[in-house]
Amino acid sequence: MSIRGNQKAEKGVDIVIITLVTVLLLFGLVSLLNVLSDPFDGTEVGLEGFLSRLNMEYFNRQLVSILLSLAVVVPLAMLDYEQYKPFVKAAYAIACLLLLMLLIVKVNTRGVFGWFKIGTSRAFQPSEISKVVVLVALSKYVSECFDRRGHFNRFVDVLGAVVIFGVPFLLVLRQPDLGTAMVFAAIFIGVVFAARISWLYIIGGGAAAVLSLPLIYRYLLDKDQRARIRVFLNPTLDLEGDGYNVLRSKELVGSGGLWGKGYFTPGTLAQHKYVPERQTDFIFSGIAEGIGFVGSAILILLFFLLLLRILWVARHSKDMFGRCLCAGTVAMLGFHVFENIGMNMGLLPVTGIPLPLISYGGSNMMATLCTIGIVLSVRYRAVNRGQIR
């Protein structure tokens, strides 16, 4: 290969995305150590005293999850994303089958039939990997419709896209896992929007969604999900359950003040298990306590820059398949960040959505990094096809 060819290949590697993801991953590992530490009280002496307070169990598991995810992500990034297409149908069928099996086996974890147990300490959540499969399957279908006709506005085509996302959406909703089901809806919206779907469909779909809310609330949501919505509207309705958790999470966020209490310091409430699931759903409250408003704003800015960079890749991808893949990724990650931070601050109902690249969880880490690998593949090919200079 010529020197110019090597330079072009190196330029195809998106250093901005890799850097942002690496920073978020490292920050997540440190945050996990902080919130799960035994409470610091100021009596720790030297490095040995500091290390004695740390809970390395979840840290080690998360690190293993990241390394295992990278073993999948690197090939995804190196492979031309056009080569995903032959495997889409089989992957989609397997994903739906796994989701269906969960409803048959019914292993209850935190009130949701969403995990397959692996040993005593590990679990696999098919809905997380299914998000990636639906992203690729939906992008393939929509882009092929667009390429054939130059638009994506035929009712039959739109209906086909609805079916592709709707089957796993309903299976996940039956677990019941409303938060993850809404992620599928976000992916659908991102992909069809990238395909320049007519505003008539957007307005009509939005109106239908609003009008169907009472029916969804009454017939599709279970009693716990309906209770969470009522508690969101009035947290004092359940001061021993979800309402109590939300109020405590808001207290934790507010207690950080402008600059935060710092990490691994005495007096932090997160280390005293002040909120439940402080390593997953409510990790942002512990982060906000430690780094305050300024640090939290910087964290949100990092997420925003990552999403903005992926949108930049989408904009410069000249083929519709790559554009849909990037747009769906932005919708998926953006929904996760928006919902998780919103529910930690009491601005949105609690749905059990993790904070990507930060919260503990192997399945979500795998799904998130896989989408990043797909975006890196799109970016690399766009450069080598002369679409991005």
N, C-alpha and C positions, 0 to 999 in steps of 0.2 A: 504493500500500500504506500502511496506517496505521502510526503510530509503534509501536503495540503489535505489529503484524505484523512490523515490522522488528526489534524487540527479540526476538521469538520466533525469527525466522530466525537472528539472530546467536547466540542461545542454543543453537541446534541444532548449531552448529559446535563440535566437541569440542576445546577449547583444551588440555585435559590430554594427550590422545593426540598432538596436533600438537606440543606442547612436548617431550614425552618422545622422540618420533621425531626431532625436530630436534636435540636434544641428543645422541642416540646417533649420528646421521649425522655431526655435526660432530666428535664424539669419534673416530669411525671414520676420518675423513679425516686428523685429526692423528696418530692411531696408525699409519696407513698410511705417512705421511711419516716417522715416527720409526723404524719397523722396517726401512724400505727405504733409509734414509740411508746415505751413506758414513760409516764410523766416525768419530765425533768424538774428537779427541785432546787438546783443550784449547788448541790453537794457533790456533784460529779468532779472527780479529780483526774486530770490528764486524759489521754486518749483512751485508756482502758475504761475509765469511768464513763466516758461518752459512749463508747461502743457497747457497754453493758446495758444501756437504755434502749438500744435499737432492736426492733423486731425484724429480723432478716428473712423470715419465712415468706411473706408475701412479696418482698423485694426480689428474692431469688426466683420465685415462681414467675413473676412478671418479666424478669430478665430472660428466663428460659423461653417464655412466650414470644418475646421480641426476637430472639435468635431463631426460633422455629419459624416465625413469620417471615423473617428475612430470607430463609432458605427457600421459601415459596415466591417471595416478592422479586428477588433478583432475577430468576428465570422469566417471570412475567414481564419485567421491565426490559429484558434483553430480547424477548421474543416479539416479533412484529405482531401488533394487535390484530391485524387481519387474520392471523393464524389461529385466533381464538374461535373463529366462526364454526369450524367443523365440530367442535366439542360442545356447542351451546345447547343443542337439543337434549343430549344425554345428561349434561350437567343440570339442566332445568328439570328434567324428569326425576333425577336422583334427589334434587333439593325438595321438590314437592312430595316425593315419597317419604323422605325423612321427616318432613313436617307432619305428614299424615300419620306416620308411625308414633310420633309423640302423643297424638290424641288417642291412640290405641293403647300404648304402654302406660301413659299417664303417671309419670314420675313427678310428684309435686315438689317444687322448689320455690319457696316464698310465695305460694299460692298460684304459681304458674306452671303449666306442663310444658316447659320449654327447653329442658336440658336432658341429655343422656349422661348418666353418671359414668365416670371412668375411675375405677378404684374408689378410694375413700376421700381423696382430696381434690380430684379434678372433675370437670364437667365440660361437655361439649354442647354448644348452643347452635343448632342447625339454622335458626332464623338469621343469625349473623352472617354466616357464609352464604345463605340464600340471597341476602341483599346484593352481594357481589354478582351472583349468578343472574338475578333479575336485571341488574344494571346492564350486564353484557347482552343478555337475551333481548331486552327491550330496545337497547341501542342498535343491535343488529337488525331487528325487525323494522323499526322506524326508519333507519337509514336506507334500508333496501326499498321500502315503499317510496321514500323521497327520491332515491336515485332512479327508480323506474318512471316516476311521473313528474319529477321536478317540484313536487309539493307533498305535503302530508295533511290533506284536508278531506279526503274521501271518508265518508261515514264508516264504511266497511273496514278501512285501514285503522281508523281511530278505535273502532270496536275491538279489533284484534289486539291492539296495544292494551286496552282495558282488561281483556281476558288474561294476557300474559302477566300483568301485575296483579290482577284481581284474585287469581287462584291462590298464590302464596299469601296475599294480603288477608283473605278470609281464613285461611288455615292458621295463620299467626293470631288473628283476632279471636279465634276459638280457643286459644291456649289458656287463658286469655291474656294477651300482651298488647294492649292498645298502643303503647309507645313505639314498639318496634313496627307494628302494623302501619303507623303513621309515617315511619321512615320509608316504607315501600311506596306510600302515596307521594312523598316528597321526591323520591327518585323518578317516579312516573311524571310528575309535573316538570321536573328539570329536563328530562329527556325530550318530551313532546314540545316543550317550549323552545329547546334548541333547534328542533325540526321546523320551527316557524308555523306552528299550528294556528289555524284561524282564531281570531279573537272571539268569534261567535261561539266556538267550542269552549274557550276559556271562560267567557261570561256565562254561558249556559251551564257549564260544569260547576262553576262557583255558586250559581243560583241554586242548582240542584242539591249541592252539598249543604248549603245553608238551610234549605227547606227540609232536607232529610234529617237534620240534627235531632229533632224530637223523636223520630223513629229509631235512629241509631241509639240514642240515649235509652229508649224504652226497651228495645228488642235485641240489640247487639252487644250492649255493655252489660257485664254482670254486676251484682250488687256492690262489690268492692270498688269497681271502677266508677259507678255512679256516686258512691260515697266520697271518692277522692275529688270528684268535680264539686260536690256540695261543700266539702271541706275547703277546697280552693276558694270558693266564693265566701265562705265564712269559717276560718280556721278554728274558731271557738266551739264548733259543733262536735269536735272530737279531740278533746284535750288530753286523751290518753293514747291516741293513735296517730293517724296521719297529720291531724292538725297540730298536735304537740311537736311532731318531727319538723314540720314546716316552720313553726314559731322558733324552735331552737336553732334551725339552720339560719334563719334570718338574724337571730341574735349573734350567731357566730360570725356571720358576714359583717355585721355592724360593729362587732367588738374589735375588728382589726383596725378600725379608724383609717386615717390617711396613709400611714406608712406601715402598719402592721406590727404584730408583736414579735416577729422574727420566727425562724425555724429552730427547732431543738432548744427552745428556751422555756424557763419555768412560767407557769400561769396560763398555758394554752389549753383551752377547753377541749379541742379536738382530741388531744392525747388522753383526756379523761372520759372518752366515749360519750361526749355530750350530744352527738347526733348519731343515728343508726347508719349503717352502711357507709361509714366515713371513708372507706377505701374505694367505693364504687359510685353509687348514685349521688351521695352528698360530699364528694371529695372537694368540690369547689368551695364549699363553706369553710373547710379547714384551710384551704389555700388562701382564701380571702382573709381569714384571721391572721395568718402568718405574714402575708406580704401587703395587706391593706388595700386601699382603693387604688393607689398608684400602681402597685405591683399587679393587681388584678386587671387594671386597664391595659398594662403592657402585655399580659397574657392574652387578653381578648384581641389586642392589636396583632399579635403573632398569628393567631387563628385567622384574622381578617386578611393579613398579608398572604397567608397560604392559600386561602380561597380565591383571593384576587389573582394570584399567580396562576392557579389552575384555570381560572376564567380566561386569562391571557393566552394560555396554551390552547384553550377551546377556540378562541377567536381566530388564532392563526392556523388552526387545522383546517385545511381546505376540503377534506372529505367529511361527510356527514356522520359517519360511524365514529371517528375520533372525536368530533365535536360533541356528539351525544354522550359518549363515555365521560368526557370531562365535565359536561354540564350536569349529568346525573351524579357524579362524584361531589361536585360543589353542593348540590341540593342535599345529598345524604349527610355530608360532614357538617354543612351549615345548620341543618335541622338538629343534629345531635348537640352542637355547641349552643345554639339558641335555646333549645328545650332544657338542657341540663342546667345551664346557668340561670335560666328563667325560673325553674322550679326550686333551685337552691335559694333564690331571692324572694320566693313567694309570689312571683309574677305569673307563673304558669302552673297548671296542675301537676302533681307528682306522677310520673309515668315510668320511672325506673330506667331512664335513658342515661347511659354512661357518657362521660366527657372523653371524646376520642383522643388517643395517644397519651392520656393522663390517667384515667380510671383503671383500676385493676380488672383484669378479665382477658383470658387468652383468646376466646372466640372473637370478641370485638376488636382486639388488637390485630388478629389475623385479617379480619375483614377490612379494617381501616387501612392497614399497610398494603393489602392487595390492591385496593383502589388507587393508592399512591403509585404502586408499581405500574398499573395500567396507564395512569396519566404520564408517567415517565416514558413509557413506550410510545405513547402518542407524540410527546414532545420530541423524542429522539428521531422518530421517523419523519416528523414535520421538518426538522432541520435538514435531514439527509435527502429529502425530496425538494429542498429549496423553498419550502413554504415559510420558514422563519430564517432570518439571517442572523 
